[in-house]
Amino acid sequence: MSPTYKRWYDHDPLLLEVIELLRNYQEELHAQAEIFLHKIEEKVGKDKVEEFYTRFKPANANSRWYDKDPIISRTVEILRIVPPEAQRICAQNFIRTLKELGIDYKSPNGND
């Protein structure tokens, strides 16, 4: 029997780590989230990202911690809806980019 997860990101410790980073450092990581969205837009198109976000935005949007910032909200929603393999790749890229930007960050999951 597979474990039951309370939140959509609990299945992967690295994804959980990125979500917690975004939650705790929204203001500081806003620029990183913008870079992430820009890279996604380059691959699929800005209109597609907007269409996707509008289409899959849950009814309870605006009541969650990440809905206060539209960039963070789009970032989290994209992470939420993509397949688990893509979530992991995005999380790894997010952590790697933090280091490339010179942010001194030590992953508790050993992803340094």
Biopython code that builds the backbone (N, CA, C, O; Angstrom):
import numpy as np
from Bio.PDB.StructureBuilder import StructureBuilder

atoms = [
    (1, "MET", "N", (0.845, -1.184, 0.000)),
    (1, "MET", "CA", (0.000, 0.000, 0.000)),
    (1, "MET", "C", (0.891, 1.248, 0.000)),
    (1, "MET", "O", (1.812, 1.361, 0.809)),
    (2, "SER", "N", (0.610, 2.167, -0.901)),
    (2, "SER", "CA", (1.436, 3.371, -0.990)),
    (2, "SER", "C", (1.017, 4.375, 0.078)),
    (2, "SER", "O", (-0.142, 4.412, 0.490)),
    (3, "PRO", "N", (1.976, 5.189, 0.522)),
    (3, "PRO", "CA", (1.652, 6.180, 1.557)),
    (3, "PRO", "C", (0.683, 7.241, 1.026)),
    (3, "PRO", "O", (0.679, 7.551, -0.166)),
    (4, "THR", "N", (-0.112, 7.775, 1.896)),
    (4, "THR", "CA", (-1.028, 8.853, 1.547)),
    (4, "THR", "C", (-0.392, 10.170, 1.975)),
    (4, "THR", "O", (0.063, 10.322, 3.109)),
    (5, "TYR", "N", (-0.374, 11.106, 1.053)),
    (5, "TYR", "CA", (0.231, 12.397, 1.333)),
    (5, "TYR", "C", (-0.852, 13.440, 1.546)),
    (5, "TYR", "O", (-1.871, 13.453, 0.855)),
    (6, "LYS", "N", (-0.617, 14.293, 2.493)),
    (6, "LYS", "CA", (-1.594, 15.336, 2.818)),
    (6, "LYS", "C", (-1.586, 16.447, 1.764)),
    (6, "LYS", "O", (-2.642, 16.934, 1.361)),
    (7, "ARG", "N", (-0.390, 16.840, 1.323)),
    (7, "ARG", "CA", (-0.268, 17.921, 0.342)),
    (7, "ARG", "C", (0.357, 17.365, -0.936)),
    (7, "ARG", "O", (1.066, 16.359, -0.903)),
    (8, "TRP", "N", (0.090, 18.020, -2.049)),
    (8, "TRP", "CA", (0.547, 17.515, -3.346)),
    (8, "TRP", "C", (2.061, 17.433, -3.462)),
    (8, "TRP", "O", (2.565, 16.664, -4.281)),
    (9, "TYR", "N", (2.791, 18.192, -2.679)),
    (9, "TYR", "CA", (4.251, 18.223, -2.782)),
    (9, "TYR", "C", (4.953, 17.377, -1.727)),
    (9, "TYR", "O", (6.183, 17.352, -1.692)),
    (10, "ASP", "N", (4.218, 16.692, -0.877)),
    (10, "ASP", "CA", (4.830, 15.890, 0.184)),
    (10, "ASP", "C", (5.509, 14.614, -0.315)),
    (10, "ASP", "O", (6.286, 14.003, 0.419)),
    (11, "HIS", "N", (5.229, 14.210, -1.540)),
    (11, "HIS", "CA", (5.773, 12.948, -2.049)),
    (11, "HIS", "C", (7.270, 12.993, -2.336)),
    (11, "HIS", "O", (7.908, 11.946, -2.446)),
    (12, "ASP", "N", (7.836, 14.184, -2.458)),
    (12, "ASP", "CA", (9.248, 14.320, -2.818)),
    (12, "ASP", "C", (9.918, 15.325, -1.881)),
    (12, "ASP", "O", (9.545, 16.498, -1.865)),
    (13, "PRO", "N", (10.902, 14.877, -1.102)),
    (13, "PRO", "CA", (11.563, 15.790, -0.152)),
    (13, "PRO", "C", (12.187, 17.019, -0.815)),
    (13, "PRO", "O", (12.204, 18.096, -0.219)),
    (14, "LEU", "N", (12.695, 16.875, -2.030)),
    (14, "LEU", "CA", (13.302, 18.016, -2.718)),
    (14, "LEU", "C", (12.233, 19.018, -3.141)),
    (14, "LEU", "O", (12.433, 20.225, -3.008)),
    (15, "LEU", "N", (11.117, 18.541, -3.642)),
    (15, "LEU", "CA", (10.013, 19.423, -4.000)),
    (15, "LEU", "C", (9.463, 20.127, -2.761)),
    (15, "LEU", "O", (9.179, 21.325, -2.796)),
    (16, "LEU", "N", (9.318, 19.392, -1.685)),
    (16, "LEU", "CA", (8.879, 19.974, -0.410)),
    (16, "LEU", "C", (9.842, 21.079, 0.018)),
    (16, "LEU", "O", (9.418, 22.134, 0.488)),
    (17, "GLU", "N", (11.120, 20.831, -0.145)),
    (17, "GLU", "CA", (12.146, 21.814, 0.210)),
    (17, "GLU", "C", (11.973, 23.110, -0.590)),
    (17, "GLU", "O", (12.041, 24.201, -0.023)),
    (18, "VAL", "N", (11.751, 22.994, -1.897)),
    (18, "VAL", "CA", (11.584, 24.175, -2.738)),
    (18, "VAL", "C", (10.313, 24.935, -2.357)),
    (18, "VAL", "O", (10.324, 26.164, -2.293)),
    (19, "ILE", "N", (9.232, 24.221, -2.107)),
    (19, "ILE", "CA", (7.984, 24.876, -1.709)),
    (19, "ILE", "C", (8.179, 25.617, -0.388)),
    (19, "ILE", "O", (7.707, 26.743, -0.232)),
    (20, "GLU", "N", (8.869, 24.991, 0.558)),
    (20, "GLU", "CA", (9.131, 25.646, 1.848)),
    (20, "GLU", "C", (10.040, 26.865, 1.676)),
    (20, "GLU", "O", (9.850, 27.879, 2.348)),
    (21, "LEU", "N", (11.016, 26.772, 0.786)),
    (21, "LEU", "CA", (11.859, 27.935, 0.490)),
    (21, "LEU", "C", (11.019, 29.079, -0.052)),
    (21, "LEU", "O", (11.165, 30.226, 0.372)),
    (22, "LEU", "N", (10.142, 28.762, -0.990)),
    (22, "LEU", "CA", (9.279, 29.796, -1.557)),
    (22, "LEU", "C", (8.358, 30.385, -0.492)),
    (22, "LEU", "O", (8.117, 31.592, -0.474)),
    (23, "ARG", "N", (7.847, 29.537, 0.391)),
    (23, "ARG", "CA", (6.945, 30.012, 1.442)),
    (23, "ARG", "C", (7.675, 30.944, 2.411)),
    (23, "ARG", "O", (7.156, 31.996, 2.783)),
    (24, "ASN", "N", (8.870, 30.552, 2.809)),
    (24, "ASN", "CA", (9.594, 31.295, 3.843)),
    (24, "ASN", "C", (10.375, 32.496, 3.320)),
    (24, "ASN", "O", (10.690, 33.414, 4.077)),
    (25, "TYR", "N", (10.684, 32.489, 2.034)),
    (25, "TYR", "CA", (11.512, 33.564, 1.467)),
    (25, "TYR", "C", (10.891, 34.121, 0.190)),
    (25, "TYR", "O", (11.589, 34.366, -0.793)),
    (26, "GLN", "N", (9.561, 34.321, 0.213)),
    (26, "GLN", "CA", (8.854, 34.774, -0.990)),
    (26, "GLN", "C", (9.488, 36.015, -1.600)),
    (26, "GLN", "O", (9.760, 36.053, -2.800)),
    (27, "GLU", "N", (9.720, 37.015, -0.785)),
    (27, "GLU", "CA", (10.254, 38.274, -1.304)),
    (27, "GLU", "C", (11.649, 38.076, -1.890)),
    (27, "GLU", "O", (11.947, 38.570, -2.978)),
    (28, "GLU", "N", (12.498, 37.357, -1.170)),
    (28, "GLU", "CA", (13.874, 37.151, -1.622)),
    (28, "GLU", "C", (13.942, 36.269, -2.873)),
    (28, "GLU", "O", (14.844, 36.434, -3.694)),
    (29, "LEU", "N", (12.998, 35.334, -3.027)),
    (29, "LEU", "CA", (13.039, 34.397, -4.147)),
    (29, "LEU", "C", (12.126, 34.782, -5.302)),
    (29, "LEU", "O", (11.978, 34.026, -6.262)),
    (30, "HIS", "N", (11.520, 35.949, -5.210)),
    (30, "HIS", "CA", (10.634, 36.418, -6.275)),
    (30, "HIS", "C", (11.375, 36.440, -7.619)),
    (30, "HIS", "O", (10.841, 35.972, -8.625)),
    (31, "ALA", "N", (12.578, 36.968, -7.641)),
    (31, "ALA", "CA", (13.348, 37.055, -8.884)),
    (31, "ALA", "C", (13.653, 35.664, -9.432)),
    (31, "ALA", "O", (13.621, 35.456, -10.645)),
    (32, "GLN", "N", (13.950, 34.707, -8.545)),
    (32, "GLN", "CA", (14.208, 33.341, -8.980)),
    (32, "GLN", "C", (12.950, 32.731, -9.595)),
    (32, "GLN", "O", (13.032, 32.021, -10.597)),
    (33, "ALA", "N", (11.798, 33.002, -9.005)),
    (33, "ALA", "CA", (10.539, 32.499, -9.549)),
    (33, "ALA", "C", (10.268, 33.122, -10.917)),
    (33, "ALA", "O", (9.756, 32.452, -11.814)),
    (34, "GLU", "N", (10.609, 34.400, -11.080)),
    (34, "GLU", "CA", (10.457, 35.044, -12.392)),
    (34, "GLU", "C", (11.326, 34.373, -13.444)),
    (34, "GLU", "O", (10.881, 34.161, -14.573)),
    (35, "ILE", "N", (12.558, 34.038, -13.086)),
    (35, "ILE", "CA", (13.461, 33.349, -14.012)),
    (35, "ILE", "C", (12.868, 31.997, -14.404)),
    (35, "ILE", "O", (12.875, 31.620, -15.576)),
    (36, "PHE", "N", (12.358, 31.276, -13.415)),
    (36, "PHE", "CA", (11.735, 29.977, -13.669)),
    (36, "PHE", "C", (10.577, 30.131, -14.660)),
    (36, "PHE", "O", (10.491, 29.389, -15.639)),
    (37, "LEU", "N", (9.692, 31.092, -14.405)),
    (37, "LEU", "CA", (8.549, 31.296, -15.296)),
    (37, "LEU", "C", (8.999, 31.701, -16.699)),
    (37, "LEU", "O", (8.432, 31.253, -17.695)),
    (38, "HIS", "N", (10.021, 32.552, -16.767)),
    (38, "HIS", "CA", (10.527, 32.991, -18.069)),
    (38, "HIS", "C", (11.045, 31.792, -18.871)),
    (38, "HIS", "O", (10.797, 31.697, -20.073)),
    (39, "LYS", "N", (11.750, 30.894, -18.222)),
    (39, "LYS", "CA", (12.269, 29.700, -18.910)),
    (39, "LYS", "C", (11.122, 28.818, -19.406)),
    (39, "LYS", "O", (11.189, 28.275, -20.509)),
    (40, "ILE", "N", (10.084, 28.677, -18.604)),
    (40, "ILE", "CA", (8.920, 27.896, -19.033)),
    (40, "ILE", "C", (8.253, 28.591, -20.227)),
    (40, "ILE", "O", (7.880, 27.938, -21.202)),
    (41, "GLU", "N", (8.110, 29.910, -20.143)),
    (41, "GLU", "CA", (7.489, 30.669, -21.235)),
    (41, "GLU", "C", (8.291, 30.556, -22.525)),
    (41, "GLU", "O", (7.710, 30.507, -23.608)),
    (42, "GLU", "N", (9.622, 30.515, -22.425)),
    (42, "GLU", "CA", (10.463, 30.352, -23.605)),
    (42, "GLU", "C", (10.196, 29.016, -24.287)),
    (42, "GLU", "O", (10.248, 28.910, -25.512)),
    (43, "LYS", "N", (9.913, 28.005, -23.484)),
    (43, "LYS", "CA", (9.707, 26.658, -24.037)),
    (43, "LYS", "C", (8.304, 26.459, -24.594)),
    (43, "LYS", "O", (8.135, 25.815, -25.629)),
    (44, "VAL", "N", (7.302, 27.002, -23.923)),
    (44, "VAL", "CA", (5.920, 26.724, -24.349)),
    (44, "VAL", "C", (5.153, 27.960, -24.796)),
    (44, "VAL", "O", (4.086, 27.833, -25.395)),
    (45, "GLY", "N", (5.666, 29.139, -24.521)),
    (45, "GLY", "CA", (4.994, 30.377, -24.903)),
    (45, "GLY", "C", (4.271, 31.008, -23.723)),
    (45, "GLY", "O", (3.666, 30.325, -22.897)),
    (46, "LYS", "N", (4.353, 32.328, -23.671)),
    (46, "LYS", "CA", (3.738, 33.071, -22.565)),
    (46, "LYS", "C", (2.219, 32.900, -22.552)),
    (46, "LYS", "O", (1.615, 32.773, -21.488)),
    (47, "ASP", "N", (1.606, 32.899, -23.734)),
    (47, "ASP", "CA", (0.155, 32.720, -23.821)),
    (47, "ASP", "C", (-0.274, 31.363, -23.268)),
    (47, "ASP", "O", (-1.300, 31.257, -22.597)),
    (48, "LYS", "N", (0.510, 30.335, -23.551)),
    (48, "LYS", "CA", (0.191, 28.990, -23.054)),
    (48, "LYS", "C", (0.283, 28.923, -21.534)),
    (48, "LYS", "O", (-0.549, 28.285, -20.889)),
    (49, "VAL", "N", (1.296, 29.582, -20.957)),
    (49, "VAL", "CA", (1.435, 29.606, -19.501)),
    (49, "VAL", "C", (0.236, 30.313, -18.883)),
    (49, "VAL", "O", (-0.328, 29.839, -17.897)),
    (50, "GLU", "N", (-0.152, 31.438, -19.458)),
    (50, "GLU", "CA", (-1.300, 32.189, -18.939)),
    (50, "GLU", "C", (-2.586, 31.379, -19.079)),
    (50, "GLU", "O", (-3.402, 31.337, -18.159)),
    (51, "GLU", "N", (-2.763, 30.739, -20.228)),
    (51, "GLU", "CA", (-3.948, 29.898, -20.449)),
    (51, "GLU", "C", (-3.986, 28.745, -19.447)),
    (51, "GLU", "O", (-5.029, 28.443, -18.867)),
    (52, "PHE", "N", (-2.847, 28.115, -19.259)),
    (52, "PHE", "CA", (-2.728, 27.012, -18.322)),
    (52, "PHE", "C", (-3.073, 27.463, -16.904)),
    (52, "PHE", "O", (-3.846, 26.809, -16.204)),
    (53, "TYR", "N", (-2.497, 28.575, -16.497)),
    (53, "TYR", "CA", (-2.718, 29.093, -15.140)),
    (53, "TYR", "C", (-4.195, 29.418, -14.926)),
    (53, "TYR", "O", (-4.773, 29.065, -13.898)),
    (54, "THR", "N", (-4.793, 30.083, -15.890)),
    (54, "THR", "CA", (-6.209, 30.446, -15.786)),
    (54, "THR", "C", (-7.094, 29.201, -15.746)),
    (54, "THR", "O", (-8.060, 29.138, -14.985)),
    (55, "ARG", "N", (-6.762, 28.238, -16.555)),
    (55, "ARG", "CA", (-7.567, 27.014, -16.656)),
    (55, "ARG", "C", (-7.503, 26.152, -15.403)),
    (55, "ARG", "O", (-8.519, 25.600, -14.980)),
    (56, "PHE", "N", (-6.321, 26.029, -14.806)),
    (56, "PHE", "CA", (-6.132, 25.120, -13.687)),
    (56, "PHE", "C", (-6.083, 25.792, -12.326)),
    (56, "PHE", "O", (-5.899, 25.121, -11.310)),
    (57, "LYS", "N", (-6.242, 27.085, -12.293)),
    (57, "LYS", "CA", (-6.228, 27.811, -11.019)),
    (57, "LYS", "C", (-7.411, 27.333, -10.169)),
    (57, "LYS", "O", (-8.561, 27.469, -10.587)),
    (58, "PRO", "N", (-7.146, 26.782, -8.996)),
    (58, "PRO", "CA", (-8.234, 26.261, -8.162)),
    (58, "PRO", "C", (-9.201, 27.348, -7.700)),
    (58, "PRO", "O", (-8.869, 28.533, -7.667)),
    (59, "ALA", "N", (-10.386, 26.913, -7.352)),
    (59, "ALA", "CA", (-11.430, 27.833, -6.884)),
    (59, "ALA", "C", (-11.022, 28.554, -5.602)),
    (59, "ALA", "O", (-11.452, 29.681, -5.358)),
    (60, "ASN", "N", (-10.190, 27.905, -4.781)),
    (60, "ASN", "CA", (-9.776, 28.518, -3.520)),
    (60, "ASN", "C", (-8.572, 29.450, -3.677)),
    (60, "ASN", "O", (-7.973, 29.870, -2.687)),
    (61, "ALA", "N", (-8.223, 29.769, -4.922)),
    (61, "ALA", "CA", (-7.109, 30.695, -5.147)),
    (61, "ALA", "C", (-7.417, 32.008, -4.442)),
    (61, "ALA", "O", (-8.578, 32.391, -4.298)),
    (62, "ASN", "N", (-6.388, 32.676, -4.015)),
    (62, "ASN", "CA", (-6.424, 33.924, -3.248)),
    (62, "ASN", "C", (-6.548, 33.673, -1.750)),
    (62, "ASN", "O", (-6.504, 34.618, -0.963)),
    (63, "SER", "N", (-6.701, 32.429, -1.346)),
    (63, "SER", "CA", (-6.752, 32.139, 0.087)),
    (63, "SER", "C", (-5.519, 31.363, 0.555)),
    (63, "SER", "O", (-5.381, 31.069, 1.742)),
    (64, "ARG", "N", (-4.632, 31.034, -0.375)),
    (64, "ARG", "CA", (-3.433, 30.272, -0.031)),
    (64, "ARG", "C", (-2.241, 31.211, 0.145)),
    (64, "ARG", "O", (-2.246, 32.321, -0.387)),
    (65, "TRP", "N", (-1.224, 30.777, 0.884)),
    (65, "TRP", "CA", (-0.080, 31.634, 1.175)),
    (65, "TRP", "C", (0.587, 32.147, -0.082)),
    (65, "TRP", "O", (1.053, 33.287, -0.088)),
    (66, "TYR", "N", (0.656, 31.364, -1.150)),
    (66, "TYR", "CA", (1.374, 31.779, -2.353)),
    (66, "TYR", "C", (0.549, 32.633, -3.304)),
    (66, "TYR", "O", (1.081, 33.123, -4.300)),
    (67, "ASP", "N", (-0.721, 32.822, -3.026)),
    (67, "ASP", "CA", (-1.554, 33.643, -3.902)),
    (67, "ASP", "C", (-1.367, 35.136, -3.693)),
    (67, "ASP", "O", (-1.902, 35.935, -4.462)),
    (68, "LYS", "N", (-0.629, 35.525, -2.684)),
    (68, "LYS", "CA", (-0.387, 36.945, -2.422)),
    (68, "LYS", "C", (0.509, 37.583, -3.489)),
    (68, "LYS", "O", (0.474, 38.797, -3.691)),
    (69, "ASP", "N", (1.298, 36.771, -4.157)),
    (69, "ASP", "CA", (2.229, 37.244, -5.182)),
    (69, "ASP", "C", (1.942, 36.475, -6.473)),
    (69, "ASP", "O", (2.060, 35.249, -6.486)),
    (70, "PRO", "N", (1.569, 37.160, -7.558)),
    (70, "PRO", "CA", (1.203, 36.439, -8.782)),
    (70, "PRO", "C", (2.341, 35.611, -9.382)),
    (70, "PRO", "O", (2.087, 34.577, -10.000)),
    (71, "ILE", "N", (3.568, 36.043, -9.213)),
    (71, "ILE", "CA", (4.708, 35.285, -9.740)),
    (71, "ILE", "C", (4.889, 33.988, -8.944)),
    (71, "ILE", "O", (5.033, 32.912, -9.524)),
    (72, "ILE", "N", (4.881, 34.099, -7.636)),
    (72, "ILE", "CA", (5.020, 32.913, -6.783)),
    (72, "ILE", "C", (3.830, 31.979, -7.013)),
    (72, "ILE", "O", (3.995, 30.760, -7.065)),
    (73, "SER", "N", (2.640, 32.548, -7.149)),
    (73, "SER", "CA", (1.443, 31.746, -7.379)),
    (73, "SER", "C", (1.549, 30.947, -8.669)),
    (73, "SER", "O", (1.255, 29.751, -8.681)),
    (74, "ARG", "N", (1.962, 31.586, -9.746)),
    (74, "ARG", "CA", (2.112, 30.876, -11.024)),
    (74, "ARG", "C", (3.185, 29.803, -10.922)),
    (74, "ARG", "O", (3.015, 28.701, -11.444)),
    (75, "THR", "N", (4.274, 30.114, -10.259)),
    (75, "THR", "CA", (5.356, 29.144, -10.090)),
    (75, "THR", "C", (4.861, 27.900, -9.359)),
    (75, "THR", "O", (5.093, 26.778, -9.809)),
    (76, "VAL", "N", (4.185, 28.096, -8.244)),
    (76, "VAL", "CA", (3.699, 26.969, -7.454)),
    (76, "VAL", "C", (2.638, 26.187, -8.234)),
    (76, "VAL", "O", (2.638, 24.956, -8.205)),
    (77, "GLU", "N", (1.737, 26.884, -8.929)),
    (77, "GLU", "CA", (0.693, 26.188, -9.692)),
    (77, "GLU", "C", (1.287, 25.348, -10.819)),
    (77, "GLU", "O", (0.827, 24.234, -11.069)),
    (78, "ILE", "N", (2.292, 25.868, -11.494)),
    (78, "ILE", "CA", (2.940, 25.079, -12.545)),
    (78, "ILE", "C", (3.595, 23.850, -11.932)),
    (78, "ILE", "O", (3.470, 22.748, -12.467)),
    (79, "LEU", "N", (4.284, 24.027, -10.827)),
    (79, "LEU", "CA", (4.885, 22.878, -10.151)),
    (79, "LEU", "C", (3.828, 21.866, -9.713)),
    (79, "LEU", "O", (4.066, 20.659, -9.749)),
    (80, "ARG", "N", (2.670, 22.356, -9.303)),
    (80, "ARG", "CA", (1.619, 21.470, -8.805)),
    (80, "ARG", "C", (1.071, 20.563, -9.895)),
    (80, "ARG", "O", (0.781, 19.395, -9.638)),
    (81, "ILE", "N", (0.927, 21.076, -11.094)),
    (81, "ILE", "CA", (0.202, 20.360, -12.127)),
    (81, "ILE", "C", (1.074, 19.491, -13.047)),
    (81, "ILE", "O", (0.563, 18.577, -13.694)),
    (82, "VAL", "N", (2.369, 19.763, -13.111)),
    (82, "VAL", "CA", (3.223, 18.966, -13.991)),
    (82, "VAL", "C", (3.461, 17.583, -13.378)),
    (82, "VAL", "O", (3.307, 17.406, -12.170)),
    (83, "PRO", "N", (3.837, 16.602, -14.208)),
    (83, "PRO", "CA", (4.094, 15.252, -13.690)),
    (83, "PRO", "C", (5.221, 15.239, -12.654)),
    (83, "PRO", "O", (6.083, 16.118, -12.664)),
    (84, "PRO", "N", (5.215, 14.246, -11.762)),
    (84, "PRO", "CA", (6.243, 14.160, -10.705)),
    (84, "PRO", "C", (7.681, 14.219, -11.223)),
    (84, "PRO", "O", (8.544, 14.809, -10.573)),
    (85, "GLU", "N", (7.947, 13.620, -12.378)),
    (85, "GLU", "CA", (9.315, 13.662, -12.926)),
    (85, "GLU", "C", (9.716, 15.104, -13.243)),
    (85, "GLU", "O", (10.843, 15.521, -12.975)),
    (86, "ALA", "N", (8.781, 15.848, -13.814)),
    (86, "ALA", "CA", (9.051, 17.256, -14.139)),
    (86, "ALA", "C", (9.171, 18.090, -12.865)),
    (86, "ALA", "O", (9.984, 19.012, -12.810)),
    (87, "GLN", "N", (8.372, 17.779, -11.840)),
    (87, "GLN", "CA", (8.472, 18.486, -10.565)),
    (87, "GLN", "C", (9.878, 18.352, -10.004)),
    (87, "GLN", "O", (10.472, 19.330, -9.549)),
    (88, "ARG", "N", (10.406, 17.131, -10.039)),
    (88, "ARG", "CA", (11.745, 16.869, -9.491)),
    (88, "ARG", "C", (12.811, 17.636, -10.266)),
    (88, "ARG", "O", (13.704, 18.238, -9.670)),
    (89, "ILE", "N", (12.719, 17.613, -11.586)),
    (89, "ILE", "CA", (13.693, 18.331, -12.422)),
    (89, "ILE", "C", (13.626, 19.828, -12.133)),
    (89, "ILE", "O", (14.660, 20.483, -11.996)),
    (90, "CYS", "N", (12.411, 20.370, -12.039)),
    (90, "CYS", "CA", (12.250, 21.799, -11.728)),
    (90, "CYS", "C", (12.839, 22.128, -10.365)),
    (90, "CYS", "O", (13.508, 23.148, -10.204)),
    (91, "ALA", "N", (12.593, 21.265, -9.383)),
    (91, "ALA", "CA", (13.121, 21.499, -8.033)),
    (91, "ALA", "C", (14.646, 21.470, -8.044)),
    (91, "ALA", "O", (15.287, 22.309, -7.411)),
    (92, "GLN", "N", (15.226, 20.515, -8.754)),
    (92, "GLN", "CA", (16.690, 20.441, -8.852)),
    (92, "GLN", "C", (17.246, 21.690, -9.524)),
    (92, "GLN", "O", (18.244, 22.250, -9.069)),
    (93, "ASN", "N", (16.609, 22.123, -10.596)),
    (93, "ASN", "CA", (17.056, 23.329, -11.302)),
    (93, "ASN", "C", (16.927, 24.567, -10.421)),
    (93, "ASN", "O", (17.780, 25.453, -10.462)),
    (94, "PHE", "N", (15.874, 24.629, -9.636)),
    (94, "PHE", "CA", (15.661, 25.760, -8.740)),
    (94, "PHE", "C", (16.817, 25.857, -7.738)),
    (94, "PHE", "O", (17.395, 26.928, -7.551)),
    (95, "ILE", "N", (17.146, 24.733, -7.098)),
    (95, "ILE", "CA", (18.245, 24.703, -6.113)),
    (95, "ILE", "C", (19.578, 25.053, -6.801)),
    (95, "ILE", "O", (20.368, 25.828, -6.263)),
    (96, "ARG", "N", (19.822, 24.485, -7.980)),
    (96, "ARG", "CA", (21.069, 24.757, -8.703)),
    (96, "ARG", "C", (21.173, 26.239, -9.049)),
    (96, "ARG", "O", (22.243, 26.834, -8.916)),
    (97, "THR", "N", (20.073, 26.835, -9.489)),
    (97, "THR", "CA", (20.091, 28.249, -9.864)),
    (97, "THR", "C", (20.342, 29.147, -8.662)),
    (97, "THR", "O", (20.999, 30.180, -8.789)),
    (98, "LEU", "N", (19.826, 28.767, -7.494)),
    (98, "LEU", "CA", (20.120, 29.544, -6.284)),
    (98, "LEU", "C", (21.630, 29.652, -6.092)),
    (98, "LEU", "O", (22.159, 30.725, -5.802)),
    (99, "LYS", "N", (22.302, 28.536, -6.257)),
    (99, "LYS", "CA", (23.762, 28.518, -6.084)),
    (99, "LYS", "C", (24.461, 29.328, -7.165)),
    (99, "LYS", "O", (25.434, 30.030, -6.889)),
    (100, "GLU", "N", (23.960, 29.229, -8.407)),
    (100, "GLU", "CA", (24.548, 29.995, -9.514)),
    (100, "GLU", "C", (24.398, 31.498, -9.291)),
    (100, "GLU", "O", (25.232, 32.285, -9.739)),
    (101, "LEU", "N", (23.337, 31.885, -8.600)),
    (101, "LEU", "CA", (23.114, 33.297, -8.298)),
    (101, "LEU", "C", (23.940, 33.768, -7.101)),
    (101, "LEU", "O", (23.895, 34.940, -6.725)),
    (102, "GLY", "N", (24.694, 32.842, -6.511)),
    (102, "GLY", "CA", (25.556, 33.198, -5.390)),
    (102, "GLY", "C", (24.865, 33.149, -4.046)),
    (102, "GLY", "O", (25.396, 33.647, -3.053)),
    (103, "ILE", "N", (23.680, 32.552, -4.002)),
    (103, "ILE", "CA", (22.965, 32.427, -2.725)),
    (103, "ILE", "C", (23.541, 31.238, -1.968)),
    (103, "ILE", "O", (23.507, 30.108, -2.455)),
    (104, "ASP", "N", (24.060, 31.493, -0.797)),
    (104, "ASP", "CA", (24.665, 30.446, 0.016)),
    (104, "ASP", "C", (23.567, 29.606, 0.648)),
    (104, "ASP", "O", (22.972, 29.989, 1.656)),
    (105, "TYR", "N", (23.313, 28.472, 0.048)),
    (105, "TYR", "CA", (22.217, 27.628, 0.508)),
    (105, "TYR", "C", (22.686, 26.180, 0.620)),
    (105, "TYR", "O", (23.264, 25.622, -0.313)),
    (106, "LYS", "N", (22.425, 25.591, 1.774)),
    (106, "LYS", "CA", (22.750, 24.188, 2.001)),
    (106, "LYS", "C", (21.444, 23.408, 2.088)),
    (106, "LYS", "O", (20.609, 23.663, 2.956)),
    (107, "SER", "N", (21.285, 22.469, 1.191)),
    (107, "SER", "CA", (20.071, 21.650, 1.163)),
    (107, "SER", "C", (20.085, 20.641, 2.294)),
    (107, "SER", "O", (21.080, 19.941, 2.482)),
    (108, "PRO", "N", (18.992, 20.552, 3.058)),
    (108, "PRO", "CA", (18.919, 19.531, 4.105)),
    (108, "PRO", "C", (18.764, 18.125, 3.521)),
    (108, "PRO", "O", (18.877, 17.133, 4.242)),
    (109, "ASN", "N", (18.505, 18.044, 2.214)),
    (109, "ASN", "CA", (18.326, 16.757, 1.561)),
    (109, "ASN", "C", (19.613, 16.273, 0.891)),
    (109, "ASN", "O", (19.596, 15.278, 0.166)),
    (110, "GLY", "N", (20.712, 16.960, 1.126)),
    (110, "GLY", "CA", (21.987, 16.553, 0.541)),
    (110, "GLY", "C", (22.074, 16.830, -0.953)),
    (110, "GLY", "O", (22.815, 16.147, -1.660)),
    (111, "ASN", "N", (21.347, 17.801, -1.438)),
    (111, "ASN", "CA", (21.360, 18.145, -2.858)),
    (111, "ASN", "C", (22.270, 19.341, -3.123)),
    (111, "ASN", "O", (21.960, 20.199, -3.949)),
    (112, "ASP", "N", (23.370, 19.385, -2.429)),
    (112, "ASP", "CA", (24.272, 20.533, -2.543)),
    (112, "ASP", "C", (25.131, 20.409, -3.770)),
    (112, "ASP", "O", (25.957, 21.283, -4.036)),
]
sb = StructureBuilder()
sb.init_structure("model")
sb.init_model(0)
sb.init_chain("A")
sb.init_seg("    ")
for serial, (resi, resn, name, xyz) in enumerate(atoms, 1):
    if name == "N":
        sb.init_residue(resn, " ", resi, " ")
    sb.init_atom(name, np.array(xyz, "f"), 0.0, 1.0, " ", f" {name:<3s}", serial, name[0])
structure = sb.get_structure()
